[in-house]
Amino acid sequence: MTNPRPHPDGLPLGADHLRWAECAQTEPVLFPFDGTEVARAPVGTAEHAAQALETAAAARPELAALSSGRRRAVLLAVQNILAEHRAAFEDLLVLETGKPLVDCRTEVARTLTTWSAAAEEVAHIRGETVPLDLQPQGEGMLGYYTRRPAGVVVGISGFNYPLLLASHKLAPALAAGCPVILKPSPEAPLAALWAVDLIRGVLAAHGITPGAVQLVTGGAEAGEALVKDPRTAVVSFTGSAAVGHRIARDAAPRRVLLELGSNTGLIVAEDANLSAAVDAVIRGGFYANGQACISVQRVVLTEPVADAFEELLLSRLPGVLVGDPRDGNTRLAEVIDSAAADRISSWITAAVDGGARLLAGGTAEGRSVPPTVLADVPPDCAVWREEVFGPVVCLQRVPNFAAAVESVNDSRYGLHAAVYTASLQNAFAAINALDVGGVVVNEIPGFRSDIMPYGGVKDSGIGREGPRYAIEEFTVTRMALIRPE
């Protein structure tokens, strides 16, 4: 548990009875737009991780024994207190992530939905009877199973949606009756620190140990200590594939829930509504500064509509307003840091050097990457094959719909994909053939309802988020086998 004192002026500090630990080291959190310091965040260590695990393990019996009614009441109370500070959270998210205000408002709204949905799912944690007498030796016996809390959950979240991603780990863990330790991204820990401080206050007000919800800041050292410890029952991670693979190895044989991103594909069929499809690329390629795992990256165009689509897209691109993320009209601002901008720029340059056509945008100035459109990108370029995590969209032409599906599937990732078509035949062909966790028809692939099962296949991860489905990941079945006297 690390000290929440780096909060900007006006944000509440942890009360003494909530026992936040002190940190010797702090690091600045910078506003990506202009590089100014927002606050100084504590840097947790492996020792802090060990302290948090000890506290969480001690809280496990209390959490497991909580009634469904008490768990539901806590979750609704958390939603209420987050809602009370809605505008302040929106402003804080703009400052620490650099996302446009419009995207931060969406994040807070979705966060509130996640907590209320988790509260309602408490009533649906159920088991089943099992017909043990299917086998002769089970005749006369009664069998049933219940779902029980798995134990301590470690949630590791990314910088791009720090409050929402944290909530998709915290809320289902509490709903399941599990103590939870959150490790936020070092680039954007402030909203998570404040949220956990508020949640711990809610727990205390309901007579529940605040040790049930903890937060450890810091880098890889603290994260590895949390993941490798045998007291951890489940690790829920959102981030890059490379880090996710390492976490899966380090956590074994314990359960992992991994959401690892993608290079999302969007197919435009020959019968698509081109205006709507172009609008999807504008909305879906540049929101959150392109730093979303299901933002549009690869646009696969069937040949009959490729020229018209390209022309229409370029005509509408000036509508992506670049500016100060605090302005409600801004739709694109600076990426998280200079390292990200440099990487994105190098991928764009490599693609152009390899023969891609640069239709709009280009390399970064400082942290600012303009809305960029590339065409005819060689398939071995990183900007096509890997997750760019920036405001870059790549166009590819293929002869027909079947080739478009094949192109989207030619990826090590498989989180979401989208198809624009007026044909039910094409829509169901895509749903059946695309090797991804979710297929979106006639809407942006970045559409995510926070109550649905969300996750990917291949290198995009394992397991599913969404309160109901995360609760299943955070619980285990306990079988009861009874032979009456």
C-alpha positions in Angstrom: 0.0 0.0 0.0 1.6 3.3 -1.0 0.8 6.8 0.2 -1.8 8.7 -1.8 -0.2 12.1 -0.9 0.9 12.9 -4.5 -2.7 13.8 -5.3 -3.1 17.2 -6.9 -4.4 20.0 -4.6 -8.1 19.5 -3.8 -8.0 15.7 -3.8 -8.7 13.9 -0.5 -5.9 12.2 1.4 -6.1 8.8 3.1 -7.3 9.0 6.7 -4.8 7.8 9.3 -6.9 4.7 10.2 -6.6 3.5 6.6 -2.9 3.0 7.1 -1.3 3.9 3.8 2.4 3.1 3.9 5.1 5.8 3.3 7.3 5.6 0.2 10.9 7.0 0.2 10.9 7.7 -3.5 8.5 9.6 -5.8 8.4 10.3 -9.5 6.7 13.1 -11.4 3.5 12.4 -13.4 3.6 14.7 -16.4 0.8 16.2 -18.5 1.5 14.8 -21.9 0.2 17.9 -23.7 3.0 20.2 -22.4 5.2 18.2 -20.1 4.3 20.1 -17.0 4.2 18.2 -13.7 0.8 17.2 -12.5 1.9 15.6 -9.2 4.6 13.4 -7.7 3.6 9.8 -7.4 5.0 7.3 -4.9 7.2 4.5 -6.2 6.5 1.2 -4.5 9.0 -1.6 -4.0 9.1 -5.3 -3.6 8.9 -4.8 0.1 5.6 -2.8 -0.3 4.3 -5.7 -2.4 5.1 -8.2 0.3 3.4 -6.0 2.9 0.3 -5.8 0.7 0.2 -9.5 0.1 0.4 -10.2 3.8 -2.4 -7.8 4.5 -4.5 -9.2 1.7 -4.0 -12.8 2.8 -5.1 -11.9 6.3 -8.2 -10.3 4.9 -9.2 -13.3 2.8 -11.4 -15.1 5.4 -13.3 -11.9 6.2 -14.0 -11.2 2.5 -15.0 -14.7 1.8 -17.5 -14.7 4.7 -19.3 -11.5 3.6 -22.9 -11.9 2.7 -24.1 -11.2 -0.8 -26.1 -8.3 0.5 -23.1 -6.6 2.1 -20.9 -7.1 -1.0 -23.6 -5.6 -3.2 -24.1 -2.6 -0.8 -20.3 -1.9 -0.9 -20.2 -1.9 -4.7 -23.2 0.4 -5.0 -21.6 2.7 -2.3 -18.4 2.8 -4.3 -20.3 3.7 -7.5 -22.1 6.5 -5.6 -18.9 8.1 -4.2 -17.1 7.9 -7.5 -20.1 9.6 -9.1 -19.9 12.4 -6.5 -16.4 13.2 -7.8 -17.2 12.6 -11.5 -16.0 15.9 -12.9 -12.9 15.9 -10.8 -12.0 12.4 -12.0 -12.6 13.6 -15.6 -10.2 16.5 -15.2 -7.6 14.3 -13.5 -7.7 11.7 -16.2 -7.1 14.4 -18.9 -4.0 15.6 -17.0 -2.4 12.3 -16.4 -3.2 10.5 -19.6 -3.4 13.4 -22.1 -6.6 12.0 -23.6 -9.2 14.5 -24.9 -11.8 15.5 -22.3 -14.5 13.8 -24.4 -12.7 10.4 -24.0 -12.2 10.9 -20.3 -15.9 11.7 -19.8 -16.6 8.4 -21.6 -14.2 6.6 -19.3 -15.8 7.8 -16.1 -19.3 7.0 -17.4 -18.2 3.5 -18.2 -16.5 3.2 -14.8 -19.8 3.9 -13.1 -21.5 1.3 -15.2 -18.9 -1.3 -14.3 -19.4 -0.8 -10.6 -23.2 -1.0 -10.8 -23.1 -4.0 -13.1 -20.7 -5.8 -10.6 -23.2 -5.0 -7.8 -26.0 -6.7 -9.7 -23.9 -9.7 -10.6 -23.5 -10.6 -6.9 -27.0 -12.0 -7.1 -26.0 -14.3 -9.9 -23.0 -16.2 -8.4 -24.6 -19.6 -8.4 -23.9 -23.3 -8.6 -25.7 -26.4 -9.9 -26.7 -29.8 -8.8 -24.8 -32.7 -10.4 -26.5 -36.1 -11.1 -24.0 -38.3 -9.3 -26.2 -41.3 -9.8 -25.3 -41.4 -13.5 -22.7 -43.9 -12.4 -23.7 -46.9 -10.3 -21.4 -46.0 -7.4 -23.2 -42.7 -7.1 -26.7 -44.0 -6.6 -28.3 -42.6 -3.6 -25.9 -39.6 -3.4 -26.6 -35.9 -3.7 -24.1 -33.7 -5.5 -23.9 -30.0 -6.1 -21.2 -27.3 -6.5 -21.0 -23.7 -5.4 -18.6 -20.9 -6.6 -16.2 -19.8 -3.9 -13.7 -16.9 -3.9 -10.4 -18.0 -5.4 -8.3 -15.9 -3.0 -6.1 -12.8 -3.5 -6.5 -11.1 -6.9 -3.7 -9.0 -8.3 -4.8 -6.5 -10.9 -2.3 -4.8 -13.2 -3.7 -2.0 -15.3 -2.5 0.2 -18.2 -2.1 3.9 -18.6 -4.6 4.5 -21.3 -7.8 4.0 -19.3 -6.5 3.9 -15.7 -9.7 4.3 -13.9 -11.8 2.0 -16.0 -9.3 -0.8 -16.3 -8.7 -0.7 -12.6 -12.4 -0.9 -12.0 -12.7 -4.0 -14.2 -10.4 -5.7 -11.7 -11.4 -4.1 -8.4 -15.2 -4.4 -8.8 -15.5 -8.1 -9.8 -12.9 -9.1 -7.2 -15.0 -7.5 -4.4 -18.2 -9.0 -5.9 -16.6 -12.4 -5.8 -15.4 -11.9 -2.2 -11.7 -11.7 -3.0 -9.1 -9.3 -1.5 -7.5 -7.3 -4.4 -4.2 -5.6 -4.9 -4.1 -3.1 -7.7 -0.9 -2.1 -9.5 -1.5 0.8 -11.8 0.7 2.0 -14.6 3.6 4.2 -13.4 2.7 6.7 -16.2 -0.8 7.3 -14.9 -1.4 6.2 -11.3 -3.2 9.2 -9.9 -6.9 8.4 -10.6 -6.4 4.8 -9.4 -4.7 6.1 -6.2 -7.6 8.4 -5.5 -10.2 5.8 -6.4 -8.7 3.1 -4.1 -8.5 5.7 -1.3 -12.2 6.3 -1.7 -13.0 2.6 -1.9 -11.0 1.9 1.3 -13.0 4.6 3.0 -16.3 2.9 1.9 -15.0 -0.5 3.2 -14.2 1.1 6.6 -17.6 2.7 6.7 -19.2 -0.7 6.2 -17.2 -2.3 8.9 -14.9 -4.2 6.5 -11.1 -4.1 6.7 -9.6 -1.6 4.3 -6.9 -4.2 3.7 -9.4 -5.9 1.3 -8.4 -3.3 -1.3 -4.9 -2.1 -1.7 -2.6 -0.5 -4.2 1.1 -0.8 -4.9 2.7 1.6 -7.3 6.1 1.2 -8.9 7.7 -0.7 -11.8 8.6 -4.2 -12.7 10.2 -5.0 -9.3 6.9 -4.5 -7.4 4.9 -6.2 -10.2 7.0 -9.3 -10.2 6.8 -9.6 -6.4 3.0 -9.6 -6.6 2.8 -12.0 -9.5 5.3 -14.6 -8.3 4.1 -14.9 -4.7 2.2 -18.1 -4.0 -0.3 -16.1 -1.9 -1.6 -14.6 -5.2 -4.5 -16.7 -6.5 -5.4 -14.8 -9.7 -3.5 -12.2 -11.8 -5.6 -10.0 -14.1 -3.4 -8.0 -16.4 -4.0 -5.4 -19.2 -1.1 -4.4 -21.3 1.4 -5.6 -24.0 1.7 -9.1 -25.2 5.4 -9.4 -24.3 4.7 -8.4 -20.7 1.6 -10.6 -20.5 3.5 -13.7 -21.7 6.1 -13.1 -19.0 3.4 -12.7 -16.3 1.8 -15.9 -17.4 5.1 -17.7 -17.0 5.9 -16.1 -13.6 2.4 -16.7 -12.2 2.2 -20.4 -13.2 0.5 -22.5 -12.0 -1.9 -19.9 -10.7 -4.7 -18.5 -12.9 -4.2 -15.5 -15.2 -6.6 -13.3 -17.0 -4.7 -11.5 -19.8 -6.0 -8.7 -22.1 -3.0 -8.0 -24.4 -4.1 -5.7 -27.2 -4.3 -6.1 -30.9 -3.8 -4.6 -34.4 -7.5 -4.3 -35.0 -8.9 -5.0 -38.5 -11.9 -3.3 -40.1 -13.3 -4.8 -43.3 -15.2 -2.6 -45.8 -17.3 -4.8 -48.1 -18.3 -3.9 -51.6 -21.9 -3.3 -50.4 -20.9 -1.2 -47.4 -22.3 2.2 -46.5 -19.1 4.1 -47.3 -20.1 7.2 -45.4 -20.7 5.1 -42.2 -17.5 3.1 -42.7 -15.4 6.3 -43.1 -17.1 7.7 -40.0 -16.1 4.5 -38.2 -12.5 4.9 -39.1 -12.5 8.6 -38.1 -14.2 7.8 -34.7 -12.5 4.5 -34.2 -8.9 5.2 -35.3 -8.1 8.3 -33.3 -10.1 8.3 -30.0 -7.9 8.2 -26.9 -5.1 9.5 -29.1 -5.1 6.1 -30.8 -3.9 4.5 -27.6 -6.7 1.9 -27.3 -6.2 -1.8 -27.9 -9.3 -2.0 -30.1 -8.8 1.2 -32.1 -8.9 0.9 -35.8 -5.5 0.1 -37.2 -5.9 -2.1 -40.3 -8.6 -1.1 -42.8 -9.1 -3.8 -45.4 -11.0 -2.5 -48.5 -12.6 -4.6 -51.2 -11.4 -3.4 -54.6 -14.7 -2.1 -55.9 -14.9 0.6 -53.1 -11.3 1.2 -52.3 -10.8 4.4 -54.4 -14.0 6.0 -53.2 -13.3 5.1 -49.6 -9.8 6.5 -49.7 -11.0 9.8 -51.2 -13.9 10.2 -48.7 -11.6 9.4 -45.7 -9.1 12.0 -46.7 -11.8 14.6 -47.2 -13.1 14.1 -43.7 -9.8 13.8 -41.9 -9.6 17.5 -41.2 -12.6 17.0 -38.9 -10.2 15.3 -36.4 -9.4 18.4 -34.3 -5.9 18.3 -32.8 -5.3 20.5 -29.8 -5.4 20.9 -26.0 -7.1 17.8 -24.5 -8.8 20.0 -21.9 -10.9 21.6 -24.7 -14.1 19.7 -25.2 -13.8 20.1 -29.0 -10.4 18.4 -29.2 -10.4 14.9 -30.6 -6.7 14.2 -30.8 -3.8 15.3 -28.5 -0.3 14.1 -27.5 0.5 10.5 -26.9 1.6 9.5 -23.4 5.4 10.2 -23.7 8.3 10.9 -26.0 9.3 7.3 -26.2 5.9 6.3 -27.6 6.0 9.2 -30.1 9.5 8.2 -31.3 8.4 4.6 -31.7 5.3 5.4 -33.7 7.3 7.8 -35.9 9.9 5.2 -36.6 7.2 2.7 -37.6 5.7 5.2 -40.0 9.1 6.0 -41.5 9.9 2.3 -41.9 6.6 1.7 -43.7 7.2 4.6 -46.1 10.7 3.5 -46.8 9.3 0.0 -47.5 7.0 1.4 -50.2 3.8 2.5 -48.3 2.0 5.6 -49.5 1.7 8.4 -46.8 -1.7 9.9 -47.5 -2.0 12.1 -44.5 -0.1 13.0 -41.3 3.4 11.7 -40.7 6.0 11.6 -37.9 5.6 13.3 -34.6 6.6 16.8 -33.4 7.5 16.2 -29.8 4.7 14.0 -28.4 2.2 15.1 -31.0 1.6 12.5 -33.7 -0.8 13.9 -36.3 -3.7 11.8 -37.6 -1.9 9.5 -40.0 -3.2 7.4 -42.9 -0.9 5.0 -44.8 -1.8 2.9 -47.8 -0.3 -0.2 -49.4 1.7 -0.9 -46.3 4.0 -4.0 -46.8 2.6 -6.8 -44.7 5.9 -7.3 -42.9 6.1 -3.7 -41.5 5.6 -3.3 -37.8 2.9 -0.7 -38.4 0.8 -3.4 -40.0 1.8 -6.5 -38.0 2.2 -5.1 -34.5 0.0 -2.9 -32.3 0.9 0.7 -33.1 -1.0 2.2 -30.1 -1.1 5.6 -31.8 -3.2 7.6 -34.2 -2.2 5.7 -37.3 -4.6 3.9 -39.8 -3.4 1.6 -42.6 -5.4 0.9 -45.7 -5.1 -2.3 -47.8 -6.9 -3.3 -50.9 -8.0 -6.9 -51.6 -10.0 -8.4 -54.5 -13.1 -9.6 -52.5 -14.7 -10.2 -49.1 -13.1 -13.7 -48.6 -9.6 -12.2 -49.1 -10.5 -9.4 -46.6 -11.3 -12.0 -43.9 -8.1 -13.9 -44.7 -6.1 -10.6 -44.4 -7.6 -9.7 -41.0 -6.9 -13.3 -39.7 -3.3 -13.1 -40.9 -2.2 -11.7 -37.5 -0.8 -13.0 -34.3 -3.5 -11.0 -32.5 -7.3 -11.5 -32.2 -9.1 -9.2 -29.9 -11.9 -7.4 -31.9 -12.6 -7.0 -35.6 -15.3 -5.1 -37.5 -17.0 -5.4 -40.8 -19.1 -2.9 -42.7 -21.6 -4.6 -45.0 -25.3 -4.5 -46.0 -25.3 -8.3 -46.5 -26.4 -10.7 -43.7 -24.4 -13.3 -45.6 -21.2 -11.3 -45.3 -22.0 -10.4 -41.7 -22.4 -14.0 -40.6 -19.5 -15.1 -42.7 -17.3 -12.7 -40.8 -18.8 -13.7 -37.4 -18.1 -17.3 -38.2 -14.7 -16.9 -39.8 -12.8 -14.1 -38.1 -10.5 -15.5 -35.5 -11.1 -12.9 -32.8 -12.8 -12.5 -29.4 -15.5 -10.2 -30.8 -16.9 -9.3 -34.2 -18.6 -5.9 -34.6 -20.9 -5.4 -37.6 -21.6 -1.9 -38.8 -20.0 -0.2 -35.8 -16.5 0.6 -34.7 -14.4 -2.3 -33.4 -13.7 -0.1 -30.4 -17.3 -0.6 -29.2 -17.3 -2.3 -25.9 -20.2 -2.8 -23.6 -18.8 -3.1 -20.1 -21.2 -6.0 -19.2 -20.2 -8.2 -22.2 -17.5 -10.9 -22.2 -14.5 -9.1 -23.4 -11.2 -10.6 -24.4 -9.2 -12.1 -27.2 -7.6 -15.2 -28.7 -4.1 -15.9 -29.9 -1.6 -13.3 -28.6 -4.5 -11.0 -27.6 -4.8 -12.9 -24.4 -6.8 -15.4 -22.4 -10.0 -15.2 -20.3 -12.8 -12.7 -20.4 -13.5 -9.4 -18.6 -16.9 -7.8 -17.9 -18.2 -8.2 -14.3 -20.0 -11.5 -14.7 -17.2 -13.1 -16.6 -14.4 -11.7 -14.4 -16.3 -13.0 -11.4 -16.1 -16.5 -12.9 -12.3 -16.0 -13.4 -12.0 -14.9 -9.7 -14.0 -17.8 -8.3 -13.5 -21.6 -8.2 -16.0 -24.4 -8.0 -16.3 -26.3 -4.7 -18.0 -29.7 -5.1 -20.2 -31.2 -2.4 -20.8 -35.0 -2.5 -23.2 -36.3 0.1 -24.4 -39.8 0.9 -27.2 -39.5 3.4 -27.2 -42.0 6.2 
